[in-house]
Amino acid sequence: MRHSIQVMLFALASSTHVFAATQTPLGAASGQVYNRPDDTAPETSSTQRVRIPMTLKTWSEVDTRSPDGKTVKSRIPAQPITQVLRARIERSNDFYIGDWRIQTTPVRWLKRSNQYQVRVEAFRRFGEAGQIEESLGSVTLTGLLEKQDDGLFILNGTARRVFRDRSGTPVLDLDAGQHQPYEKATAISRR
């Protein structure tokens, strides 16, 4: 009896492996592999990208001594990280900057007026390889797209938010976008 059950289980397991080996993996027919950050999808020439300047200001904890000799933890600002992200205009993008993951998700793009709106979400990464993430929140960046000489767009508009932890101490100050180009305003006389 035991032998016949083992033979049936073996036959069932071997038929499953044959069936699984003959199936086409997900995305293989279209040439794209999903959920594999090591592989890069082939880019088409019609992919449009936008430059989003970004500054991340963080704080680090240090131990200081008070005048009475006790050790007190205090927070000091760390060196700000400045990056220019090159994001695809029509799809979500993930950027890994130090201990942070920044995700840009397009919200709206009005092609006639070049108005563009993108949601920028910040994640704090923990662990040796950054395998654990905590979402801090998001900020919406709205502005105008300006085409550059190299074919890329730059987003003129700013958004800023200070993310805090549960105790209310600041964790991340995210400043995204670039200020509008300077235009001279006409002087209006009040006489």
Secondary structure by P-SEA (a helix, b strand, c coil): caaaaaaaaaaaaaaaaaaaaaccccccccccccccccccccccccbbbbbbbbbbbbbbbbbbbcccbbbbbbbbbccbbbbbbbccccbbbbbbcccbbbbbbbccccccccbbbbbbbbbbbbcccccbbbbcbbbbbbbbbbbccccbbbbccbbbbbbbcccccccbbbbbcccccbbbbbbbbcc
